[in-house]
Amino acid sequence: MNAAGPLPVIDVAALTGPGTDRERAEVARRIEAACLDSGFFYISGHGVPEALVAQLRDGAARFFRLPQEHKSRISMDRGGRAWRGYFPVGGELTSGRPDLKEGVYFGAELGHDDPRPLHGRNLFPEEVPELREAVLAYMDALTHVGQAVMRGVALSLGLDEDYFAAGYTASPTILFRIFHYPPPPYADPDEWGVGEHTDYGLLTLLLQDDNPGLQVHTSRGWIEAPPIPGTLVCNIGDMLDKLTGGLYRSTPHRVRNATGRGRLSFPFFFDPGWDCEVPPLPSLPAREGGRARWDGLDLRAFTGTYGDYLTAKVAKVFPLLGDRVLPPASGTPENV
């Protein structure tokens, strides 16, 4: 492990609330530097209430302490095409290997009749009624933060600050997860809480508990991204990589919980609209070279909508469930 770092902390208050043009431009400059360097940074000044964060963490901890049979009452098997609910340790795959974590999938709360995969109603545990209120409020708050950070990204690319909000994220795809990493022995060096991967969309906003475990693969090697109180970890995903022609690269990361305690994490995914195609921005030339992606994927080869890309990816994460509830992607699944 190369512990070189650290990742920068960027105060985004000028984007989430009132700020001058000069202040927003400075935040955009710092976002640009972080995206060019590693694609990972912490954000402060996000405005998410501490009381809401505490309610979310407490509710999640209560849920994962429930007996297995109680957690399974909201199993993904009951979520259908909406792809919501609980999965047990080993139930999610990364690059074909089971992850050493359990978790719950959530998304924007919609009707049962929404025809799109990964859209619909959430499943909430009756045993922890406060979790529903906390999850829905947190997703609303993080949607605001996601739009704000994307304003900074737009400015960093020389675009109008509302470029994304007026197009790709006018109706964003919102997904949220709560993961619990138990403290396994990790007898096999290839065992991970979640293995090396990149995220699929535009931005991930990650709330961590007090336990370290997140590792990021930068040009300086693998570095730790430990929790910093009051911040969220922000990283860019494959679609922002594709939009910028490789200028902003989606960065591999992984998790190993070696603390001897259970670890909670709360990744929020702020992604393009389901039906958006995501070609490179015409104002930016495609980049050649650089460190090859961990999976050998060439994002330029993918054609189709973000929904196609996400559906193909998630079908590999949960192949048995995917075969049963998801339709074939209409894009180029061999390239995802």
ChimeraX attribute file (.defattr): number of C-alpha atoms within 10 A of each C-alpha:
attribute: neighborCount
match mode: 1-to-1
recipient: residues
	/A:1	8
	/A:2	11
	/A:3	12
	/A:4	13
	/A:5	13
	/A:6	11
	/A:7	20
	/A:8	16
	/A:9	19
	/A:10	19
	/A:11	17
	/A:12	26
	/A:13	20
	/A:14	21
	/A:15	25
	/A:16	21
	/A:17	13
	/A:18	10
	/A:19	13
	/A:20	11
	/A:21	11
	/A:22	10
	/A:23	15
	/A:24	22
	/A:25	18
	/A:26	17
	/A:27	23
	/A:28	27
	/A:29	17
	/A:30	21
	/A:31	27
	/A:32	20
	/A:33	16
	/A:34	20
	/A:35	22
	/A:36	14
	/A:37	17
	/A:38	22
	/A:39	25
	/A:40	28
	/A:41	24
	/A:42	22
	/A:43	23
	/A:44	17
	/A:45	17
	/A:46	24
	/A:47	16
	/A:48	20
	/A:49	11
	/A:50	10
	/A:51	10
	/A:52	16
	/A:53	18
	/A:54	12
	/A:55	17
	/A:56	23
	/A:57	22
	/A:58	15
	/A:59	19
	/A:60	24
	/A:61	17
	/A:62	13
	/A:63	21
	/A:64	19
	/A:65	10
	/A:66	14
	/A:67	9
	/A:68	11
	/A:69	9
	/A:70	15
	/A:71	22
	/A:72	17
	/A:73	16
	/A:74	20
	/A:75	20
	/A:76	21
	/A:77	17
	/A:78	15
	/A:79	20
	/A:80	21
	/A:81	23
	/A:82	27
	/A:83	27
	/A:84	27
	/A:85	26
	/A:86	26
	/A:87	21
	/A:88	18
	/A:89	16
	/A:90	14
	/A:91	16
	/A:92	21
	/A:93	17
	/A:94	17
	/A:95	13
	/A:96	12
	/A:97	16
	/A:98	19
	/A:99	23
	/A:100	25
	/A:101	26
	/A:102	20
	/A:103	23
	/A:104	25
	/A:105	21
	/A:106	27
	/A:107	25
	/A:108	18
	/A:109	14
	/A:110	12
	/A:111	12
	/A:112	14
	/A:113	10
	/A:114	13
	/A:115	11
	/A:116	14
	/A:117	18
	/A:118	27
	/A:119	25
	/A:120	23
	/A:121	22
	/A:122	22
	/A:123	23
	/A:124	22
	/A:125	18
	/A:126	14
	/A:127	12
	/A:128	15
	/A:129	12
	/A:130	16
	/A:131	21
	/A:132	17
	/A:133	14
	/A:134	21
	/A:135	24
	/A:136	17
	/A:137	16
	/A:138	20
	/A:139	21
	/A:140	15
	/A:141	16
	/A:142	21
	/A:143	21
	/A:144	16
	/A:145	24
	/A:146	25
	/A:147	22
	/A:148	22
	/A:149	25
	/A:150	23
	/A:151	23
	/A:152	28
	/A:153	24
	/A:154	19
	/A:155	22
	/A:156	22
	/A:157	19
	/A:158	12
	/A:159	14
	/A:160	14
	/A:161	23
	/A:162	17
	/A:163	16
	/A:164	18
	/A:165	17
	/A:166	11
	/A:167	13
	/A:168	20
	/A:169	23
	/A:170	14
	/A:171	15
	/A:172	23
	/A:173	23
	/A:174	25
	/A:175	20
	/A:176	24
	/A:177	20
	/A:178	22
	/A:179	23
	/A:180	23
	/A:181	24
	/A:182	20
	/A:183	17
	/A:184	18
	/A:185	10
	/A:186	14
	/A:187	7
	/A:188	7
	/A:189	6
	/A:190	8
	/A:191	17
	/A:192	23
	/A:193	28
	/A:194	23
	/A:195	21
	/A:196	18
	/A:197	19
	/A:198	19
	/A:199	18
	/A:200	24
	/A:201	24
	/A:202	25
	/A:203	26
	/A:204	23
	/A:205	25
	/A:206	22
	/A:207	22
	/A:208	24
	/A:209	17
	/A:210	13
	/A:211	17
	/A:212	19
	/A:213	21
	/A:214	20
	/A:215	20
	/A:216	23
	/A:217	20
	/A:218	20
	/A:219	12
	/A:220	13
	/A:221	13
	/A:222	18
	/A:223	20
	/A:224	21
	/A:225	21
	/A:226	17
	/A:227	19
	/A:228	17
	/A:229	11
	/A:230	17
	/A:231	22
	/A:232	23
	/A:233	23
	/A:234	23
	/A:235	26
	/A:236	26
	/A:237	24
	/A:238	22
	/A:239	27
	/A:240	25
	/A:241	23
	/A:242	25
	/A:243	21
	/A:244	22
	/A:245	22
	/A:246	23
	/A:247	19
	/A:248	25
	/A:249	26
	/A:250	27
	/A:251	25
	/A:252	23
	/A:253	23
	/A:254	19
	/A:255	23
	/A:256	23
	/A:257	25
	/A:258	19
	/A:259	13
	/A:260	11
	/A:261	12
	/A:262	17
	/A:263	23
	/A:264	24
	/A:265	21
	/A:266	21
	/A:267	18
	/A:268	24
	/A:269	29
	/A:270	28
	/A:271	26
	/A:272	28
	/A:273	20
	/A:274	22
	/A:275	15
	/A:276	17
	/A:277	18
	/A:278	20
	/A:279	18
	/A:280	18
	/A:281	14
	/A:282	10
	/A:283	11
	/A:284	14
	/A:285	12
	/A:286	15
	/A:287	11
	/A:288	9
	/A:289	6
	/A:290	8
	/A:291	9
	/A:292	9
	/A:293	15
	/A:294	13
	/A:295	12
	/A:296	8
	/A:297	13
	/A:298	12
	/A:299	18
	/A:300	16
	/A:301	11
	/A:302	20
	/A:303	18
	/A:304	17
	/A:305	21
	/A:306	24
	/A:307	23
	/A:308	24
	/A:309	25
	/A:310	19
	/A:311	23
	/A:312	23
	/A:313	18
	/A:314	18
	/A:315	19
	/A:316	18
	/A:317	19
	/A:318	19
	/A:319	15
	/A:320	10
	/A:321	17
	/A:322	20
	/A:323	12
	/A:324	12
	/A:325	17
	/A:326	20
	/A:327	15
	/A:328	13
	/A:329	17
	/A:330	14
	/A:331	18
	/A:332	15
	/A:333	17
	/A:334	9
	/A:335	15
	/A:336	20
